[in-house]
Structure formats: structure tokens, C-alpha cells
Amino acid sequence: MRSKAVLAIGLLVLLPVAVTVFAETGGTTIDAEKIKFSFKDNVTVFWGTALKPVSIEMDKYKITAAYLEYYQKEERVVASGGVNLVGADPEVRLTAEQIEARRDLILASGSVTFAYDQFAGSAEKLTYWPEEERLLLEGNPLVTTDGGELKGQRIEVDLADGTMVASGGSSLRLDEVGGSR
């Protein structure tokens, strides 16, 4: 489970990396209806629409959102308006209404869903600390695997040791328990 979770959540880090590479090497294509760059503040803002969102492609990942801000000095990205990250090989999906990403912290909020292979989850808020390999799901969180699902008011996932802790009215559903003796 750890490798699947690490890949699924680790891909959240790609958002700031993709825009950093764009800013430093020009190796990324970003399509938008309107782009504003403030050389005084080192901030780039990209506007799209619901029908034609801002689109960032890098390697095998595509990120779309209606609005995206990149703060170069802080190395911080804020994307909002139906944020969607899709990756292939491995197949990864992440959706949220807003994602704020820095190298040390990633916050996704508003109808958050993520999936990788047979590991998936949803919540109203997802907080990820990449250095600690720790994830917190809040607001009706649900984590599903091939073997069942885990619910609670909060679900903490420690990717380093491969554990999940659900608290606050928690429940665990297992598809199959035990074996024959």
C-alpha cells in the first residue's frame, strides 16, 4: 500500500515543479485565455474559463484549472476553479476546487478526490507534508483500497510507515475478512 500511496500523493508535488520548470527552462507549454506577468512582484497569473481552462503539460502530466497564480520568489502555486491533474504511466488523477502548493506543504480543498491504481480517496480538505511523507484528510474523508474502505472525521496517513489512522466516528469496511482454517 505504501508504494501506491506514495505515488498517488507524491504526484501532488508535480504542480509546483511543472511551473518551476516552465519558469526556468521554458520546457513546459501553458495555454490560457489571458496571461499576466508582474516583473516587479515576480508573479505570473493565468486565466482560463470553465470551457477552456488553463492547461499545463509537462512530461506525462497534464494540469488544468480555470485560474492559476505562480509566485516565483515564494515558489508557490495557487490553482483554482476545478483543478484537475491527470498522469499516465502510472495513471493518476487528482481533482479539487483549489490547490495551493509549496515545496514543503500542499493544500487541496473543495471536493478533493485522488486515485492511483487501486488506492483512492476523497475529502473536503487534503493537507500533505512531502518531507514528512504525511497526509491529512478532513471533512468526510474516505480512503478505499481493493480490500475495503476507511471513514472518519479525520484520516491521517503516514506514508513512511504505511499506516492510516481514522478518528472521530470512524468505520472500517473490509470486503473479505479472515480465511479458511
Backbone as JSON Lines, residues from 0, in Angstrom:
{"i":0,"aa":"M","n":[0.82,-1.18,0.0],"ca":[0.0,0.0,0.0],"c":[0.87,1.25,0.0]}
{"i":1,"aa":"R","n":[2.01,1.23,0.68],"ca":[2.85,2.42,0.79],"c":[3.27,2.93,-0.58]}
{"i":2,"aa":"S","n":[3.72,2.04,-1.47],"ca":[4.19,2.49,-2.78],"c":[3.06,3.13,-3.58]}
{"i":3,"aa":"K","n":[1.87,2.58,-3.51],"ca":[0.74,3.16,-4.22],"c":[0.4,4.53,-3.65]}
{"i":4,"aa":"A","n":[0.38,4.64,-2.33],"ca":[0.04,5.92,-1.69],"c":[1.12,6.96,-1.98]}
{"i":5,"aa":"V","n":[2.37,6.57,-1.91],"ca":[3.46,7.5,-2.18],"c":[3.35,8.04,-3.6]}
{"i":6,"aa":"L","n":[3.09,7.18,-4.57],"ca":[2.96,7.64,-5.94],"c":[1.76,8.55,-6.12]}
{"i":7,"aa":"A","n":[0.63,8.18,-5.52],"ca":[-0.58,8.98,-5.68],"c":[-0.41,10.36,-5.08]}
{"i":8,"aa":"I","n":[0.03,10.41,-3.86],"ca":[0.15,11.69,-3.18],"c":[1.41,12.43,-3.63]}
{"i":9,"aa":"G","n":[2.46,11.7,-3.92],"ca":[3.7,12.33,-4.38],"c":[3.51,13.13,-5.65]}
{"i":10,"aa":"L","n":[2.56,12.71,-6.47],"ca":[2.32,13.45,-7.72],"c":[1.74,14.83,-7.47]}
{"i":11,"aa":"L","n":[1.21,15.06,-6.28],"ca":[0.74,16.4,-5.96],"c":[1.88,17.4,-6.02]}
{"i":12,"aa":"V","n":[3.08,16.93,-5.79],"ca":[4.25,17.79,-5.83],"c":[4.53,18.28,-7.25]}
{"i":13,"aa":"L","n":[4.02,17.62,-8.25],"ca":[4.3,17.99,-9.64],"c":[3.79,19.37,-10.02]}
{"i":14,"aa":"L","n":[2.74,19.84,-9.39],"ca":[2.2,21.15,-9.75],"c":[3.26,22.24,-9.61]}
{"i":15,"aa":"P","n":[3.9,22.41,-8.43],"ca":[4.93,23.45,-8.36],"c":[6.15,23.14,-9.21]}
{"i":16,"aa":"V","n":[6.49,21.89,-9.35],"ca":[7.64,21.52,-10.16],"c":[7.4,21.87,-11.63]}
{"i":17,"aa":"A","n":[6.2,21.57,-12.12],"ca":[5.87,21.87,-13.51],"c":[6.0,23.35,-13.8]}
{"i":18,"aa":"V","n":[5.48,24.18,-12.92],"ca":[5.54,25.61,-13.17],"c":[6.95,26.14,-12.96]}
{"i":19,"aa":"T","n":[7.71,25.57,-12.01],"ca":[9.09,25.97,-11.82],"c":[9.91,25.67,-13.06]}
{"i":20,"aa":"V","n":[9.72,24.5,-13.63],"ca":[10.44,24.15,-14.86],"c":[10.05,25.1,-15.98]}
{"i":21,"aa":"F","n":[8.77,25.44,-16.07],"ca":[8.32,26.39,-17.09],"c":[9.07,27.71,-16.92]}
{"i":22,"aa":"A","n":[9.12,28.2,-15.7],"ca":[9.73,29.49,-15.45],"c":[11.23,29.47,-15.71]}
{"i":23,"aa":"E","n":[11.89,28.34,-15.43],"ca":[13.34,28.31,-15.54],"c":[13.84,27.84,-16.9]}
{"i":24,"aa":"T","n":[13.13,26.94,-17.57],"ca":[13.67,26.38,-18.8],"c":[12.79,26.56,-20.02]}
{"i":25,"aa":"G","n":[11.56,26.96,-19.81],"ca":[10.66,27.09,-20.95],"c":[10.26,25.75,-21.53]}
{"i":26,"aa":"G","n":[10.46,24.66,-20.79],"ca":[10.19,23.33,-21.29],"c":[8.75,22.89,-21.13]}
{"i":27,"aa":"T","n":[7.9,23.76,-20.65],"ca":[6.51,23.43,-20.43],"c":[5.64,24.35,-21.27]}
{"i":28,"aa":"T","n":[4.55,23.83,-21.8],"ca":[3.61,24.64,-22.54],"c":[2.43,24.95,-21.64]}
{"i":29,"aa":"I","n":[2.07,26.22,-21.54],"ca":[0.91,26.63,-20.76],"c":[-0.02,27.39,-21.69]}
{"i":30,"aa":"D","n":[-1.24,26.89,-21.84],"ca":[-2.25,27.55,-22.65],"c":[-3.24,28.25,-21.73]}
{"i":31,"aa":"A","n":[-3.6,29.48,-22.05],"ca":[-4.55,30.23,-21.24],"c":[-5.24,31.28,-22.11]}
{"i":32,"aa":"E","n":[-6.38,31.76,-21.64],"ca":[-7.08,32.84,-22.33],"c":[-6.33,34.15,-22.15]}
{"i":33,"aa":"K","n":[-5.74,34.32,-20.96],"ca":[-5.04,35.57,-20.64],"c":[-3.9,35.25,-19.68]}
{"i":34,"aa":"I","n":[-2.75,35.88,-19.87],"ca":[-1.59,35.68,-19.0],"c":[-1.05,37.06,-18.6]}
{"i":35,"aa":"K","n":[-0.81,37.23,-17.31],"ca":[-0.24,38.49,-16.8],"c":[1.02,38.16,-16.01]}
{"i":36,"aa":"F","n":[2.12,38.82,-16.35],"ca":[3.36,38.64,-15.62],"c":[3.75,39.96,-14.98]}
{"i":37,"aa":"S","n":[3.96,39.96,-13.68],"ca":[4.42,41.15,-12.96],"c":[5.9,40.98,-12.69]}
{"i":38,"aa":"F","n":[6.72,41.69,-13.47],"ca":[8.17,41.57,-13.26],"c":[8.6,42.23,-11.97]}
{"i":39,"aa":"K","n":[7.82,43.18,-11.46],"ca":[8.12,43.82,-10.18],"c":[7.92,42.85,-9.02]}
{"i":40,"aa":"D","n":[6.8,42.12,-9.04],"ca":[6.48,41.2,-7.96],"c":[6.87,39.75,-8.24]}
{"i":41,"aa":"N","n":[7.32,39.46,-9.48],"ca":[7.65,38.09,-9.89],"c":[6.46,37.14,-9.69]}
{"i":42,"aa":"V","n":[5.3,37.58,-10.18],"ca":[4.08,36.78,-10.1],"c":[3.52,36.64,-11.51]}
{"i":43,"aa":"T","n":[3.16,35.41,-11.87],"ca":[2.51,35.16,-13.15],"c":[1.11,34.64,-12.87]}
{"i":44,"aa":"V","n":[0.12,35.22,-13.56],"ca":[-1.27,34.83,-13.39],"c":[-1.79,34.35,-14.74]}
{"i":45,"aa":"F","n":[-2.48,33.2,-14.71],"ca":[-3.05,32.61,-15.91],"c":[-4.57,32.5,-15.72]}
{"i":46,"aa":"W","n":[-5.35,33.0,-16.69],"ca":[-6.8,32.9,-16.64],"c":[-7.28,31.98,-17.74]}
{"i":47,"aa":"G","n":[-8.26,31.18,-17.4],"ca":[-8.94,30.36,-18.39],"c":[-10.43,30.52,-18.16]}
{"i":48,"aa":"T","n":[-11.21,29.61,-18.67],"ca":[-12.66,29.61,-18.44],"c":[-13.06,28.18,-18.1]}
{"i":49,"aa":"A","n":[-14.32,28.03,-17.7],"ca":[-14.81,26.68,-17.39],"c":[-14.75,25.8,-18.63]}
{"i":50,"aa":"L","n":[-15.03,26.38,-19.8],"ca":[-14.99,25.61,-21.04],"c":[-13.58,25.45,-21.59]}
{"i":51,"aa":"K","n":[-12.72,26.4,-21.31],"ca":[-11.33,26.33,-21.77],"c":[-10.41,26.72,-20.61]}
{"i":52,"aa":"P","n":[-10.12,25.75,-19.72],"ca":[-9.28,26.05,-18.56],"c":[-7.81,26.24,-18.95]}
{"i":53,"aa":"V","n":[-7.06,26.82,-18.01],"ca":[-5.61,26.92,-18.15],"c":[-5.09,25.5,-18.21]}
{"i":54,"aa":"S","n":[-4.18,25.23,-19.11],"ca":[-3.68,23.88,-19.3],"c":[-2.15,23.89,-19.25]}
{"i":55,"aa":"I","n":[-1.59,23.07,-18.37],"ca":[-0.15,22.95,-18.25],"c":[0.21,21.51,-18.57]}
{"i":56,"aa":"E","n":[1.11,21.31,-19.51],"ca":[1.56,19.96,-19.83],"c":[3.05,19.87,-19.62]}
{"i":57,"aa":"M","n":[3.45,18.8,-18.94],"ca":[4.87,18.55,-18.71],"c":[5.06,17.05,-18.62]}
{"i":58,"aa":"D","n":[5.99,16.56,-19.41],"ca":[6.24,15.12,-19.44],"c":[4.93,14.39,-19.67]}
{"i":59,"aa":"K","n":[4.56,13.52,-18.73],"ca":[3.35,12.72,-18.89],"c":[2.2,13.21,-18.02]}
{"i":60,"aa":"Y","n":[2.26,14.47,-17.54],"ca":[1.24,15.01,-16.67],"c":[0.57,16.23,-17.29]}
{"i":61,"aa":"K","n":[-0.73,16.35,-17.04],"ca":[-1.48,17.5,-17.52],"c":[-2.28,18.06,-16.35]}
{"i":62,"aa":"I","n":[-2.15,19.37,-16.13],"ca":[-2.87,20.05,-15.05],"c":[-3.76,21.09,-15.7]}
{"i":63,"aa":"T","n":[-5.04,21.11,-15.31],"ca":[-5.95,22.12,-15.82],"c":[-6.64,22.8,-14.64]}
{"i":64,"aa":"A","n":[-6.93,24.08,-14.8],"ca":[-7.65,24.87,-13.8],"c":[-8.17,26.13,-14.49]}
{"i":65,"aa":"A","n":[-9.21,26.71,-13.95],"ca":[-9.76,27.94,-14.52],"c":[-8.84,29.13,-14.23]}
{"i":66,"aa":"Y","n":[-8.04,29.04,-13.16],"ca":[-7.22,30.18,-12.73],"c":[-5.98,29.64,-12.05]}
{"i":67,"aa":"L","n":[-4.82,30.21,-12.36],"ca":[-3.58,29.76,-11.76],"c":[-2.66,30.95,-11.5]}
{"i":68,"aa":"E","n":[-2.1,31.0,-10.3],"ca":[-1.11,32.03,-9.94],"c":[0.19,31.33,-9.56]}
{"i":69,"aa":"Y","n":[1.31,31.88,-10.05],"ca":[2.62,31.34,-9.67],"c":[3.45,32.47,-9.09]}
{"i":70,"aa":"Y","n":[3.87,32.3,-7.83],"ca":[4.69,33.28,-7.11],"c":[6.13,32.78,-7.14]}
{"i":71,"aa":"Q","n":[6.93,33.37,-8.02],"ca":[8.29,32.87,-8.23],"c":[9.16,32.96,-6.99]}
{"i":72,"aa":"K","n":[9.14,34.09,-6.27],"ca":[10.0,34.27,-5.11],"c":[9.7,33.24,-4.02]}
{"i":73,"aa":"E","n":[8.42,32.95,-3.82],"ca":[7.99,32.01,-2.79],"c":[7.95,30.57,-3.28]}
{"i":74,"aa":"E","n":[8.11,30.39,-4.6],"ca":[7.94,29.08,-5.22],"c":[6.62,28.46,-4.77]}
{"i":75,"aa":"R","n":[5.54,29.24,-4.97],"ca":[4.2,28.84,-4.54],"c":[3.25,28.96,-5.71]}
{"i":76,"aa":"V","n":[2.38,27.95,-5.85],"ca":[1.37,27.92,-6.9],"c":[0.01,27.86,-6.24]}
{"i":77,"aa":"V","n":[-0.93,28.67,-6.75],"ca":[-2.32,28.58,-6.33],"c":[-3.15,28.37,-7.59]}
{"i":78,"aa":"A","n":[-3.84,27.24,-7.65],"ca":[-4.71,26.93,-8.79],"c":[-6.12,26.78,-8.26]}
{"i":79,"aa":"S","n":[-7.1,27.31,-8.99],"ca":[-8.48,27.2,-8.53],"c":[-9.43,27.09,-9.71]}
{"i":80,"aa":"G","n":[-10.65,26.73,-9.38],"ca":[-11.68,26.61,-10.4],"c":[-11.64,25.26,-11.08]}
{"i":81,"aa":"G","n":[-11.92,24.21,-10.34],"ca":[-11.95,22.87,-10.93],"c":[-10.59,22.37,-11.33]}
{"i":82,"aa":"V","n":[-9.67,22.29,-10.38],"ca":[-8.31,21.84,-10.66],"c":[-8.32,20.33,-10.93]}
{"i":83,"aa":"N","n":[-7.61,19.93,-11.98],"ca":[-7.56,18.53,-12.38],"c":[-6.13,18.19,-12.78]}
{"i":84,"aa":"L","n":[-5.57,17.15,-12.16],"ca":[-4.25,16.66,-12.53],"c":[-4.44,15.24,-13.02]}
{"i":85,"aa":"V","n":[-3.93,14.96,-14.21],"ca":[-4.02,13.61,-14.78],"c":[-2.63,13.2,-15.23]}
{"i":86,"aa":"G","n":[-2.25,12.0,-14.88],"ca":[-0.96,11.46,-15.29],"c":[-1.11,10.07,-15.85]}
{"i":87,"aa":"A","n":[-0.19,9.72,-16.71],"ca":[-0.21,8.38,-17.3],"c":[1.09,7.68,-16.97]}
{"i":88,"aa":"D","n":[1.01,6.38,-16.83],"ca":[2.18,5.53,-16.63],"c":[3.0,5.93,-15.42]}
{"i":89,"aa":"P","n":[2.5,5.85,-14.22],"ca":[1.25,5.24,-13.81],"c":[0.08,6.22,-13.94]}
{"i":90,"aa":"E","n":[-1.12,5.67,-14.06],"ca":[-2.31,6.5,-14.16],"c":[-2.64,7.1,-12.8]}
{"i":91,"aa":"V","n":[-2.75,8.43,-12.76],"ca":[-3.01,9.16,-11.53],"c":[-4.05,10.23,-11.83]}
{"i":92,"aa":"R","n":[-4.96,10.44,-10.88],"ca":[-5.95,11.51,-11.02],"c":[-6.1,12.22,-9.67]}
{"i":93,"aa":"L","n":[-6.19,13.56,-9.74],"ca":[-6.44,14.39,-8.56],"c":[-7.35,15.52,-9.0]}
{"i":94,"aa":"T","n":[-8.43,15.75,-8.25],"ca":[-9.3,16.87,-8.52],"c":[-9.56,17.62,-7.23]}
{"i":95,"aa":"A","n":[-9.77,18.94,-7.34],"ca":[-10.1,19.78,-6.2],"c":[-10.57,21.13,-6.74]}
{"i":96,"aa":"E","n":[-11.25,21.87,-5.9],"ca":[-11.64,23.23,-6.31],"c":[-10.43,24.16,-6.24]}
{"i":97,"aa":"Q","n":[-9.52,23.91,-5.29],"ca":[-8.33,24.75,-5.17],"c":[-7.16,23.93,-4.66]}
{"i":98,"aa":"I","n":[-5.98,24.21,-5.19],"ca":[-4.74,23.62,-4.69],"c":[-3.74,24.73,-4.49]}
{"i":99,"aa":"E","n":[-3.15,24.78,-3.31],"ca":[-2.03,25.68,-3.04],"c":[-0.84,24.8,-2.75]}
{"i":100,"aa":"A","n":[0.24,25.0,-3.48],"ca":[1.39,24.11,-3.35],"c":[2.68,24.89,-3.17]}
{"i":101,"aa":"R","n":[3.45,24.46,-2.18],"ca":[4.82,24.91,-1.97],"c":[5.65,23.65,-1.86]}
{"i":102,"aa":"R","n":[6.94,23.78,-1.81],"ca":[7.79,22.59,-1.71],"c":[7.57,21.82,-0.42]}
{"i":103,"aa":"D","n":[7.2,22.52,0.67],"ca":[7.07,21.88,1.97],"c":[5.63,21.58,2.39]}
{"i":104,"aa":"L","n":[4.63,22.04,1.62],"ca":[3.25,21.87,2.02],"c":[2.34,21.96,0.8]}
{"i":105,"aa":"I","n":[1.37,21.06,0.74],"ca":[0.38,21.09,-0.33],"c":[-0.99,21.04,0.31]}
{"i":106,"aa":"L","n":[-1.85,22.02,-0.06],"ca":[-3.21,22.08,0.45],"c":[-4.17,21.98,-0.72]}
{"i":107,"aa":"A","n":[-5.05,21.0,-0.68],"ca":[-6.1,20.88,-1.69],"c":[-7.42,20.99,-0.95]}
{"i":108,"aa":"S","n":[-8.35,21.78,-1.49],"ca":[-9.63,21.96,-0.8],"c":[-10.79,22.0,-1.78]}
{"i":109,"aa":"G","n":[-11.95,21.63,-1.26],"ca":[-13.17,21.65,-2.04],"c":[-13.34,20.43,-2.9]}
{"i":110,"aa":"S","n":[-14.11,19.47,-2.43],"ca":[-14.42,18.25,-3.18],"c":[-13.17,17.57,-3.73]}
{"i":111,"aa":"V","n":[-12.23,17.29,-2.86],"ca":[-10.95,16.67,-3.24],"c":[-11.16,15.18,-3.51]}
{"i":112,"aa":"T","n":[-10.63,14.72,-4.63],"ca":[-10.59,13.29,-4.91],"c":[-9.21,12.96,-5.48]}
{"i":113,"aa":"F","n":[-8.73,11.77,-5.18],"ca":[-7.47,11.33,-5.78],"c":[-7.54,9.83,-5.99]}
{"i":114,"aa":"A","n":[-6.83,9.36,-7.0],"ca":[-6.83,7.93,-7.3],"c":[-5.52,7.54,-7.94]}
{"i":115,"aa":"Y","n":[-5.05,6.37,-7.58],"ca":[-3.89,5.76,-8.22],"c":[-4.11,4.26,-8.17]}
{"i":116,"aa":"D","n":[-4.18,3.64,-9.32],"ca":[-4.35,2.2,-9.39],"c":[-5.55,1.79,-8.55]}
{"i":117,"aa":"Q","n":[-5.35,1.1,-7.43],"ca":[-6.46,0.64,-6.61],"c":[-6.48,1.33,-5.25]}
{"i":118,"aa":"F","n":[-5.86,2.47,-5.12],"ca":[-5.85,3.27,-3.9],"c":[-6.51,4.59,-4.25]}
{"i":119,"aa":"A","n":[-7.55,4.97,-3.52],"ca":[-8.27,6.2,-3.84],"c":[-8.78,6.85,-2.56]}
{"i":120,"aa":"G","n":[-9.16,8.11,-2.67],"ca":[-9.69,8.8,-1.51],"c":[-10.44,10.05,-1.9]}
{"i":121,"aa":"S","n":[-11.17,10.57,-0.9],"ca":[-11.89,11.82,-1.09],"c":[-12.02,12.51,0.26]}
{"i":122,"aa":"A","n":[-12.17,13.83,0.22],"ca":[-12.34,14.64,1.42],"c":[-12.65,16.07,0.98]}
{"i":123,"aa":"E","n":[-12.99,16.9,1.93],"ca":[-13.16,18.32,1.63],"c":[-11.82,19.04,1.65]}
{"i":124,"aa":"K","n":[-10.87,18.49,2.43],"ca":[-9.56,19.13,2.54],"c":[-8.48,18.07,2.64]}
{"i":125,"aa":"L","n":[-7.4,18.25,1.88],"ca":[-6.25,17.37,1.91],"c":[-5.03,18.22,2.2]}
{"i":126,"aa":"T","n":[-4.27,17.85,3.22],"ca":[-3.01,18.53,3.54],"c":[-1.9,17.49,3.44]}
{"i":127,"aa":"Y","n":[-0.84,17.84,2.73],"ca":[0.27,16.9,2.52],"c":[1.58,17.58,2.85]}
{"i":128,"aa":"W","n":[2.38,16.93,3.69],"ca":[3.72,17.39,4.05],"c":[4.71,16.45,3.37]}
{"i":129,"aa":"P","n":[5.28,16.83,2.23],"ca":[6.16,15.93,1.47],"c":[7.39,15.45,2.25]}
{"i":130,"aa":"E","n":[8.02,16.34,3.01],"ca":[9.23,15.95,3.74],"c":[8.94,14.89,4.8]}
{"i":131,"aa":"E","n":[7.77,14.96,5.4],"ca":[7.39,14.01,6.44],"c":[6.66,12.8,5.87]}
{"i":132,"aa":"E","n":[6.31,12.86,4.6],"ca":[5.52,11.82,3.96],"c":[4.25,11.55,4.76]}
{"i":133,"aa":"R","n":[3.58,12.66,5.1],"ca":[2.37,12.59,5.93],"c":[1.23,13.31,5.24]}
{"i":134,"aa":"L","n":[0.05,12.71,5.32],"ca":[-1.13,13.22,4.65],"c":[-2.27,13.29,5.66]}
{"i":135,"aa":"L","n":[-3.06,14.37,5.61],"ca":[-4.23,14.51,6.47],"c":[-5.43,14.8,5.6]}
{"i":136,"aa":"L","n":[-6.49,13.99,5.75],"ca":[-7.75,14.19,5.05],"c":[-8.78,14.62,6.08]}
{"i":137,"aa":"E","n":[-9.51,15.71,5.78],"ca":[-10.52,16.22,6.71],"c":[-11.8,16.54,5.94]}
{"i":138,"aa":"G","n":[-12.92,16.5,6.66],"ca":[-14.19,16.81,6.03],"c":[-14.75,15.64,5.26]}
{"i":139,"aa":"N","n":[-15.38,14.72,5.95],"ca":[-15.95,13.5,5.36],"c":[-14.93,12.7,4.55]}
{"i":140,"aa":"P","n":[-13.76,12.43,5.13],"ca":[-12.75,11.69,4.37],"c":[-13.12,10.22,4.19]}
{"i":141,"aa":"L","n":[-12.68,9.7,3.07],"ca":[-12.88,8.29,2.73],"c":[-11.65,7.81,1.99]}
{"i":142,"aa":"V","n":[-11.11,6.68,2.41],"ca":[-9.99,6.06,1.71],"c":[-10.44,4.66,1.32]}
{"i":143,"aa":"T","n":[-10.28,4.3,0.06],"ca":[-10.67,2.97,-0.41],"c":[-9.48,2.26,-1.03]}
{"i":144,"aa":"T","n":[-9.48,0.95,-0.86],"ca":[-8.49,0.09,-1.5],"c":[-9.24,-1.11,-2.06]}
{"i":145,"aa":"D","n":[-8.54,-2.04,-2.64],"ca":[-9.17,-3.26,-3.13],"c":[-9.87,-4.02,-2.01]}
{"i":146,"aa":"G","n":[-9.36,-3.87,-0.78],"ca":[-9.87,-4.67,0.33],"c":[-10.96,-4.04,1.15]}
{"i":147,"aa":"G","n":[-11.31,-2.77,0.92],"ca":[-12.34,-2.14,1.72],"c":[-12.23,-0.64,1.74]}
{"i":148,"aa":"E","n":[-12.82,-0.04,2.8],"ca":[-12.79,1.42,2.91],"c":[-12.71,1.85,4.36]}
{"i":149,"aa":"L","n":[-12.12,3.03,4.57],"ca":[-11.94,3.6,5.9],"c":[-12.55,4.99,5.9]}
{"i":150,"aa":"K","n":[-13.36,5.29,6.96],"ca":[-14.02,6.59,7.1],"c":[-13.76,7.15,8.48]}
{"i":151,"aa":"G","n":[-13.93,8.45,8.64],"ca":[-13.82,9.12,9.93],"c":[-13.96,10.61,9.72]}
{"i":152,"aa":"Q","n":[-13.88,11.39,10.79],"ca":[-13.88,12.84,10.64],"c":[-12.52,13.31,10.12]}
{"i":153,"aa":"R","n":[-11.47,12.57,10.49],"ca":[-10.1,12.85,10.04],"c":[-9.42,11.52,9.74]}
{"i":154,"aa":"I","n":[-8.66,11.5,8.68],"ca":[-7.83,10.33,8.39],"c":[-6.41,10.81,8.18]}
{"i":155,"aa":"E","n":[-5.52,10.29,9.01],"ca":[-4.1,10.61,8.89],"c":[-3.4,9.42,8.24]}
{"i":156,"aa":"V","n":[-2.6,9.71,7.22],"ca":[-1.88,8.65,6.52],"c":[-0.39,8.93,6.67]}
{"i":157,"aa":"D","n":[0.31,7.99,7.25],"ca":[1.77,8.07,7.36],"c":[2.34,7.18,6.26]}
{"i":158,"aa":"L","n":[2.78,7.81,5.19],"ca":[3.28,7.05,4.05],"c":[4.61,6.37,4.36]}
{"i":159,"aa":"A","n":[5.39,6.95,5.28],"ca":[6.69,6.38,5.62],"c":[6.55,5.01,6.27]}
{"i":160,"aa":"D","n":[5.57,4.88,7.19],"ca":[5.41,3.56,7.83],"c":[4.19,2.79,7.35]}
{"i":161,"aa":"G","n":[3.47,3.35,6.37],"ca":[2.36,2.64,5.76],"c":[1.15,2.44,6.66]}
{"i":162,"aa":"T","n":[0.83,3.45,7.49],"ca":[-0.31,3.33,8.38],"c":[-1.33,4.45,8.12]}
{"i":163,"aa":"M","n":[-2.59,4.14,8.47],"ca":[-3.68,5.11,8.41],"c":[-4.38,5.11,9.76]}
{"i":164,"aa":"V","n":[-4.73,6.3,10.25],"ca":[-5.46,6.42,11.5],"c":[-6.69,7.27,11.23]}
{"i":165,"aa":"A","n":[-7.87,6.7,11.45],"ca":[-9.13,7.43,11.31],"c":[-9.62,7.76,12.71]}
{"i":166,"aa":"S","n":[-10.12,8.98,12.89],"ca":[-10.64,9.37,14.2],"c":[-11.94,10.13,14.03]}
{"i":167,"aa":"G","n":[-12.74,10.14,15.11],"ca":[-14.0,10.86,15.11],"c":[-15.11,10.12,14.39]}
{"i":168,"aa":"G","n":[-15.72,9.16,15.04],"ca":[-16.8,8.4,14.42],"c":[-16.32,7.56,13.25]}
{"i":169,"aa":"S","n":[-15.26,6.85,13.45],"ca":[-14.59,6.09,12.39],"c":[-15.29,4.78,12.09]}
{"i":170,"aa":"S","n":[-15.12,4.31,10.86],"ca":[-15.6,2.98,10.49],"c":[-14.67,2.38,9.45]}
{"i":171,"aa":"L","n":[-14.58,1.06,9.49],"ca":[-13.77,0.31,8.55],"c":[-14.63,-0.79,7.96]}
{"i":172,"aa":"R","n":[-14.69,-0.84,6.64],"ca":[-15.4,-1.9,5.96],"c":[-14.38,-2.74,5.22]}
{"i":173,"aa":"L","n":[-14.36,-4.03,5.52],"ca":[-13.46,-4.95,4.84],"c":[-14.28,-5.82,3.9]}
{"i":174,"aa":"D","n":[-13.84,-5.94,2.68],"ca":[-14.55,-6.76,1.7],"c":[-14.44,-8.24,2.03]}
{"i":175,"aa":"E","n":[-13.32,-8.64,2.59],"ca":[-13.11,-10.05,2.91],"c":[-12.3,-10.1,4.19]}
{"i":176,"aa":"V","n":[-12.78,-10.85,5.18],"ca":[-12.09,-10.95,6.46],"c":[-11.71,-12.4,6.7]}
{"i":177,"aa":"G","n":[-10.47,-12.6,7.13],"ca":[-10.02,-13.94,7.52],"c":[-9.87,-14.89,6.35]}
{"i":178,"aa":"G","n":[-9.71,-16.12,6.67],"ca":[-9.57,-17.16,5.66],"c":[-10.1,-18.47,6.22]}
{"i":179,"aa":"S","n":[-9.98,-19.51,5.49],"ca":[-10.47,-20.81,5.96],"c":[-9.43,-21.45,6.84]}
{"i":180,"aa":"R","n":[-9.87,-22.16,7.84],"ca":[-8.98,-22.86,8.76],"c":[-9.26,-24.3,8.76]}
